[in-house]
Amino acid sequence: MYFEEKEQLNNEEEIMVTRGYAEAGSLQGFSFGNKQDIALTAYVDQNLIAAAEGTIIFDWLSINRLWVDENFRRQKLGTQLVAELEKIAKERGCLGCYLNTFDFQAQAFYEKLGYSTFGILEDCPIGHKRYFMQKKLVETL
């Protein structure tokens, strides 16, 4: 046996790992087959000014990226993109949304949108904090 360092798995490796991961999950009653990626974009005169990306899996939406061009910030575009992601997630039966952000990014922004911190990773990067946040869309028992 040996270990090989690489930047990413090749196609064959990705298929094998995905299949093995799915099989292990199915033994526990989970399905990885319903993973859905979502991307929203906003344009002005054919110029991209904002975007959001997320992934739905296990009945939760992971908000992976949110970006608004500096010239268009403070105009509620980020709020509108998150609201649209949440709407899509709720329509697709999600229980909630989760994300991570840094102390130098948007923790206060997400708190204003109803997200709460459920975890903090210290020194990521060194001298800063990474916040893990969630928002329930549906109350569960």
Salt bridges, closest charged atoms under 4 A:
GLU13 OE2 - LYS6 NZ 2.62
GLU53 OE1 - ARG65 NE 2.56
GLU84 OE2 - LYS87 NZ 3.92
GLU86 OE1 - LYS135 NZ 3.16
GLU91 OE2 - LYS87 NZ 3.72
ASP103 OD1 - HIS128 ND1 2.92
